[in-house]
Amino acid sequence: MDASLPQDWTALCLLVFALGLRHGFDADHLAAIDAMTRYNARQRPRLAKLCGLLFSLGHGAVVLLVALSVSAMAQRWVPPAWLESVGAAASIVILAALGCANLKAVLTAHPAQLVRPVGIKAGWLGRLGCADSPAAVAAVGALFALSFDTLSQAALFAATAGNFGGWRQTAALALLFTLGMLVTDAINGLWIARLLRRADQRALRASRAMGLIVAGASLLVAGLGAARWVSPAVADWSEGKELLFGAAVVGLVLLGYFAAVWLTRRPAPQTAG
């Protein structure tokens, strides 16, 4: 097992769940859910509210399938040693790019428009953003799971779970990751649907607050990963604190989310006249 991962099964489960929560706030997830929620908001408002949930279910199904496949091949194939390192490097670069892009989106957004999340894979969405059925939305989520970052993470779940048992432990980790992702993606879908029903200054400010939180969380995780990569001292200091860091990032994002919700619920200021 990778020494940077918890050696205790309970701690490992909590960390994987926290990783799922954080993964649900991935800017590509937010951008894809935003696009599909907007597309369905008028004609299919019920589906619009469920876009985050359905996207996450499709995404999680691929994670579970890949993790179980790797677990089944464990006796014949061992994930190469470079897999985790390359996956970590890819995550750092992608998170830094997404953080900068979303920060720019907040700073350059027109004052009268809601801030829309910016994603990398979401730029390839095209007609997929017009998904207008539960199955189609889930299929988009499954397609978004076909990335090196997500697939390497699923393979790592399988390799790690092998130290605690077999396919059942692998399935448990994959399902916990999916559950965490489902919580944040489902909330995000409801959040976007709520903002689209409002057009006041509170909603505009709330979208900017959430955009800043997403950008800040992405840059924070990327910065910590880069610091561990280049500095053995930072790597040694942070060893064993993965669960604490994961909880801190998730807590920061949730705090920003609830602050943004509070902004939308506050009454709009009365104008003189």
C-alpha positions as CSV (number, residue, x, y, z in Angstrom):
1,M,0.0,0.0,0.0
2,D,1.1,3.5,-0.7
3,A,2.6,4.9,2.5
4,S,0.7,8.2,2.0
5,L,-2.6,6.4,2.4
6,P,-4.1,5.6,5.8
7,Q,-3.2,2.1,7.2
8,D,-6.5,1.8,9.0
9,W,-9.6,0.7,7.1
10,T,-11.9,3.1,8.8
11,A,-9.6,6.1,8.2
12,L,-9.2,4.9,4.6
13,C,-13.0,4.8,4.1
14,L,-13.4,8.3,5.5
15,L,-10.6,9.6,3.3
16,V,-12.1,8.1,0.1
17,F,-15.5,9.5,1.0
18,A,-13.9,13.0,1.5
19,L,-12.1,12.5,-1.9
20,G,-15.5,11.9,-3.4
21,L,-17.0,15.0,-1.9
22,R,-14.1,17.0,-3.2
23,H,-14.3,15.4,-6.7
24,G,-17.9,16.4,-6.9
25,F,-16.8,20.0,-6.8
26,D,-14.4,19.5,-9.7
27,A,-14.9,22.4,-12.1
28,D,-15.6,20.0,-15.0
29,H,-18.5,18.5,-13.1
30,L,-19.9,21.9,-12.2
31,A,-19.7,23.1,-15.8
32,A,-21.3,20.0,-17.2
33,I,-24.1,20.0,-14.6
34,D,-24.6,23.7,-15.2
35,A,-25.0,23.2,-18.9
36,M,-27.5,20.4,-18.6
37,T,-29.5,22.1,-15.8
38,R,-29.8,25.3,-17.9
39,Y,-30.9,23.4,-21.0
40,N,-33.7,21.6,-19.1
41,A,-34.7,24.4,-16.7
42,R,-37.7,25.6,-18.7
43,Q,-39.1,22.5,-20.4
44,R,-38.2,19.9,-17.8
45,P,-37.7,21.6,-14.5
46,R,-37.9,18.3,-12.5
47,L,-35.1,16.8,-14.6
48,A,-33.1,20.0,-14.2
49,K,-33.1,19.6,-10.5
50,L,-31.9,16.0,-10.8
51,C,-29.1,16.6,-13.3
52,G,-26.4,16.6,-10.6
53,L,-27.6,13.4,-9.1
54,L,-28.0,11.6,-12.4
55,F,-24.6,12.8,-13.7
56,S,-22.9,11.5,-10.5
57,L,-24.6,8.1,-10.8
58,G,-23.3,7.6,-14.3
59,H,-19.8,8.8,-13.3
60,G,-19.8,6.5,-10.3
61,A,-20.9,3.5,-12.3
62,V,-17.7,3.8,-14.4
63,V,-15.5,4.2,-11.3
64,L,-17.1,1.1,-9.8
65,L,-16.7,-0.9,-13.0
66,V,-13.0,0.1,-13.5
67,A,-12.2,-0.6,-9.8
68,L,-13.8,-4.0,-9.9
69,S,-12.1,-4.9,-13.2
70,V,-8.7,-3.9,-11.8
71,S,-9.4,-6.0,-8.7
72,A,-10.3,-9.0,-10.8
73,M,-7.0,-8.7,-12.7
74,A,-5.0,-8.2,-9.6
75,Q,-3.3,-11.6,-9.7
76,R,-2.3,-11.1,-13.3
77,W,-1.7,-7.3,-13.5
78,V,-0.2,-4.9,-10.9
79,P,-0.6,-1.2,-11.5
80,P,2.8,0.3,-12.6
81,A,4.7,2.3,-10.0
82,W,4.5,5.4,-12.1
83,L,0.6,5.4,-12.3
84,E,0.1,7.3,-9.0
85,S,2.9,9.8,-9.7
86,V,1.6,10.6,-13.2
87,G,-1.9,10.8,-11.9
88,A,-0.9,13.2,-9.2
89,A,1.0,15.4,-11.6
90,A,-1.9,15.5,-14.0
91,S,-4.2,16.4,-11.1
92,I,-2.0,19.3,-10.1
93,V,-1.8,20.8,-13.6
94,I,-5.5,20.4,-14.3
95,L,-6.6,21.8,-10.9
96,A,-4.3,24.8,-11.3
97,A,-5.6,25.5,-14.8
98,L,-9.2,25.1,-13.6
99,G,-8.6,27.3,-10.6
100,C,-7.1,30.1,-12.7
101,A,-9.9,29.8,-15.4
102,N,-12.7,30.0,-12.8
103,L,-11.0,32.9,-11.0
104,K,-10.9,34.7,-14.4
105,A,-14.5,33.9,-15.0
106,V,-15.5,35.6,-11.7
107,L,-13.4,38.7,-12.3
108,T,-14.5,39.2,-15.9
109,A,-18.2,38.2,-15.7
110,H,-20.7,40.9,-16.8
111,P,-22.3,42.5,-13.7
112,A,-25.8,41.4,-14.8
113,Q,-24.9,37.8,-15.5
114,L,-24.6,34.7,-13.3
115,V,-21.0,33.3,-13.1
116,R,-20.9,30.0,-15.0
117,P,-18.3,27.4,-13.9
118,V,-15.4,26.8,-16.4
119,G,-14.3,23.3,-17.2
120,I,-11.8,21.6,-19.5
121,K,-13.8,18.6,-20.6
122,A,-17.0,20.7,-20.5
123,G,-15.5,22.5,-23.5
124,W,-15.9,19.3,-25.5
125,L,-19.5,18.8,-24.3
126,G,-21.1,20.1,-27.5
127,R,-24.5,18.5,-28.1
128,L,-24.1,16.4,-25.0
129,G,-25.1,19.4,-23.0
130,C,-28.5,19.0,-24.6
131,A,-29.2,15.8,-22.7
132,D,-32.9,15.7,-22.1
133,S,-33.6,12.4,-20.4
134,P,-32.4,10.8,-17.2
135,A,-30.5,8.1,-19.1
136,A,-28.8,10.7,-21.3
137,V,-27.7,12.8,-18.3
138,A,-26.2,9.7,-16.6
139,A,-24.5,8.8,-19.9
140,V,-22.8,12.2,-19.9
141,G,-21.6,11.5,-16.4
142,A,-20.2,8.2,-17.5
143,L,-18.3,9.8,-20.4
144,F,-16.7,12.3,-18.1
145,A,-15.3,9.5,-16.0
146,L,-13.2,8.3,-19.0
147,S,-10.2,10.4,-18.1
148,F,-6.8,9.5,-16.8
149,D,-7.3,11.2,-13.5
150,T,-10.6,9.4,-12.7
151,L,-9.5,6.0,-14.1
152,S,-6.1,6.1,-12.2
153,Q,-8.0,6.9,-9.0
154,A,-10.3,3.9,-9.5
155,A,-7.3,1.7,-10.2
156,L,-5.7,3.0,-7.0
157,F,-8.8,2.1,-5.0
158,A,-8.6,-1.5,-6.3
159,A,-4.8,-1.8,-5.5
160,T,-5.3,-0.3,-2.0
161,A,-8.3,-2.4,-1.2
162,G,-6.4,-5.6,-2.1
163,N,-4.4,-5.1,1.2
164,F,-7.7,-5.4,3.1
165,G,-9.4,-8.2,1.3
166,G,-10.7,-8.5,-2.3
167,W,-13.4,-7.3,-4.5
168,R,-15.8,-6.5,-1.7
169,Q,-13.4,-4.0,-0.2
170,T,-12.8,-2.6,-3.7
171,A,-16.5,-2.1,-4.3
172,A,-16.9,-0.5,-0.8
173,L,-14.3,2.1,-1.6
174,A,-15.7,2.8,-5.1
175,L,-19.2,3.2,-3.7
176,L,-18.0,5.5,-0.9
177,F,-16.2,7.7,-3.4
178,T,-19.4,7.7,-5.5
179,L,-21.5,8.5,-2.5
180,G,-19.4,11.5,-1.6
181,M,-19.4,12.7,-5.2
182,L,-23.2,12.1,-5.4
183,V,-23.8,14.4,-2.4
184,T,-22.0,17.4,-3.8
185,D,-23.1,16.9,-7.4
186,A,-26.8,16.5,-6.4
187,I,-26.5,19.7,-4.2
188,N,-24.9,21.5,-7.1
189,G,-27.7,20.6,-9.5
190,L,-30.3,21.9,-7.1
191,W,-28.2,25.0,-6.4
192,I,-28.0,25.9,-10.1
193,A,-31.7,25.3,-10.6
194,R,-32.4,27.6,-7.7
195,L,-30.1,30.4,-9.1
196,L,-31.8,30.1,-12.5
197,R,-35.2,30.8,-11.0
198,R,-33.8,34.1,-9.6
199,A,-32.6,37.2,-11.3
200,D,-31.9,39.5,-8.5
201,Q,-28.6,40.9,-7.1
202,R,-28.5,38.3,-4.4
203,A,-28.3,35.5,-6.9
204,L,-25.6,37.3,-8.9
205,R,-23.5,37.8,-5.8
206,A,-24.0,34.2,-4.7
207,S,-22.8,32.9,-8.0
208,R,-19.7,35.0,-7.7
209,A,-19.1,33.8,-4.1
210,M,-19.4,30.2,-5.2
211,G,-17.1,30.8,-8.2
212,L,-14.4,32.2,-5.9
213,I,-14.7,29.3,-3.5
214,V,-14.4,26.7,-6.3
215,A,-11.4,28.6,-7.8
216,G,-9.7,28.9,-4.4
217,A,-10.2,25.2,-3.5
218,S,-8.8,24.1,-6.8
219,L,-5.7,26.3,-6.4
220,L,-5.3,25.3,-2.8
221,V,-5.3,21.6,-3.6
222,A,-3.0,22.1,-6.6
223,G,-0.6,24.2,-4.5
224,L,-0.4,21.6,-1.7
225,G,0.2,18.8,-4.3
226,A,2.9,20.8,-6.0
227,A,4.6,21.6,-2.6
228,R,4.6,17.9,-1.7
229,W,6.0,17.1,-5.1
230,V,9.0,19.5,-5.0
231,S,9.7,19.5,-1.2
232,P,10.6,16.4,0.7
233,A,10.1,18.4,3.9
234,V,6.5,19.3,3.0
235,A,5.9,15.7,2.0
236,D,7.2,14.4,5.3
237,W,5.2,17.0,7.3
238,S,2.0,16.2,5.5
239,E,2.3,12.5,5.7
240,G,-0.6,11.0,7.6
241,K,-2.6,14.2,7.4
242,E,-4.5,13.3,4.1
243,L,-7.8,12.9,5.9
244,L,-7.4,16.2,7.7
245,F,-6.5,18.1,4.5
246,G,-9.4,16.5,2.6
247,A,-11.8,17.4,5.4
248,A,-10.5,21.0,5.4
249,V,-10.9,21.5,1.7
250,V,-14.4,20.0,1.8
251,G,-15.3,22.1,4.8
252,L,-14.1,25.3,3.0
253,V,-16.2,24.6,0.0
254,L,-19.3,23.7,2.0
255,L,-18.8,26.9,4.1
256,G,-18.7,28.9,0.8
257,Y,-21.7,27.1,-0.5
258,F,-23.8,27.8,2.6
259,A,-22.7,31.4,2.6
260,A,-23.8,31.6,-1.1
261,V,-27.2,30.0,-0.2
262,W,-27.6,32.6,2.6
263,L,-27.0,35.4,0.1
264,T,-29.8,34.1,-2.1
265,R,-32.2,33.9,0.8
266,R,-31.6,37.4,2.2
267,P,-34.2,39.9,1.0
268,A,-33.1,42.1,-1.9
269,P,-32.4,45.7,-0.8
270,Q,-35.3,48.1,-1.3
271,T,-34.6,50.9,-3.7
272,A,-35.8,54.4,-3.1
273,G,-38.3,55.6,-5.4
